[in-house]
Amino acid sequence: MIQRFIYLGEGYSDFYELLTLGSEMSHRVEHLIAFHTNEKENSKTSVAIVMKPTTTGDFQPIYMCKEGFTQTSKRFDLFKGLAEELDKKVIEITVQPSTHFGEQELYFQHLIGILRTNHFISPLK
């Protein structure tokens, strides 16, 4: 199975695309996840939607808006509203900020490892 982050942006106008993907493809939504960074002065939140794998191709997309807002922002409330609409819980995980990684792809691999370890996505086959 191929599991990959699809980066939409930093949570501004692209965030509304993420909400639309979640509501329009509600039958495919597996998890809604909030990744919170734990920096003293500049804590940020990334939000992601983990979709169910495709039947053909065995591909599992994870759509993400990265570190674009705080836990108390209106956009985070909208994300929680999507979770209620889909009858899902927002899974909240504290992670290292992406700035601690040399490349964005390394950060995404780190997050995939966290998701696999916690059984939110399937292990490698």
N, C-alpha and C positions, 0 to 999 in steps of 0.2 A: 504494500500500500504506500502510495505517495501522499505525504501530508506536507502542505506548504502554506506559509503565510502569504496572503495577498494584501499588500500594503496599499491602503487607499489614500492615506495622507496623515496630517497631524491633527485631525479632529475638528476642522472648521467646516466648510461647506461639504467636504467629503463625508463628514459624519452623517449627514442626512441621506447620503447614498447608502451607508451602512444600515441605517434604520429601514430604508426602503427594501434593501436586500432581505433583511430579516422578516419583514412583514409580508413581502410578496412571495417569498419562498419559505413560508413558515413550516411547511411539511418537512423541510430538510434541516431545520435548525436543531442542532443537538445540544449545544451549550452556549450561554452568554457569559463572557469572562471579562472581569476588570482586573488589570494588572496595575497595582499601585507601587510607585517607587517610594523609597523610604529615605529621602534626602531631607535634611533638617530645614533648609531654607527654601527649597524648590521642589516640593513633592508634586508629582504629576501622575495622571492616570491615563492608561491606554485601555481601550475597549476592543473586544474581539468577539466575533461570532464563529463558532465551530460548526460547520455543516456536516451532515451525514455523508459518508462516502458515496461517490457515484457508483451505480451498478456496473456500468461499463468503464473500464480503465482504472478502477480502484483508486480514485483520487479523492482526497479529503481536503477541501479548502478551508482556510482559517482567515476570514476577512478581518482586517485590523486598521484602526486609527490609533496612531502611536503618540503617546505623551502630549496630548493636545489640550487637556483641561484638568481641573482639580476635582476631587471627590464631592465638593459642595456646589459644583456648577449646575446650571440649568440643563446643559446637555447630558450630564450624568443622570439627572432625574428623568430625562427623556429615554435614556437607555434602560433605566429601571422600569419605566412605563412599558417599553417593548417587552421586557421580561414578563411583566404581569399579563400583557395582552396574549403572550404565547404560553402562559401558565408554566413558566420556567423561573428558576432562581438565578440571580447574578452570582457567579462564583467569583469571589474576591481573593486575589493572591498578591502578596507583597514580593516584589522582585527587585533586582539591581536595575538601575537606570541604563538605558541603551548607551549612554556616553561612556560607560565602563568597558565597552567592547569596541575593538578596533574597526569593525565593519558591521553593518546592519544585518548581514546574513548570519554572522556569528551570534548576534543577539537573538535572532529568530530560532536558530538551532538550540540555544540555551532554553528558550521558552518551550520549544517542542519537547525537550528533555523533561522539563518540569511537568508539562501536561501528560506525558507518558507515565512518568513516575507516579503521578496521582490518579492514573487510570481515567483521565478525561478524554484521551484519544487512545486508539489501539496501539499496541506495540508493533515494532517492525516485524514483517513476515519473511 
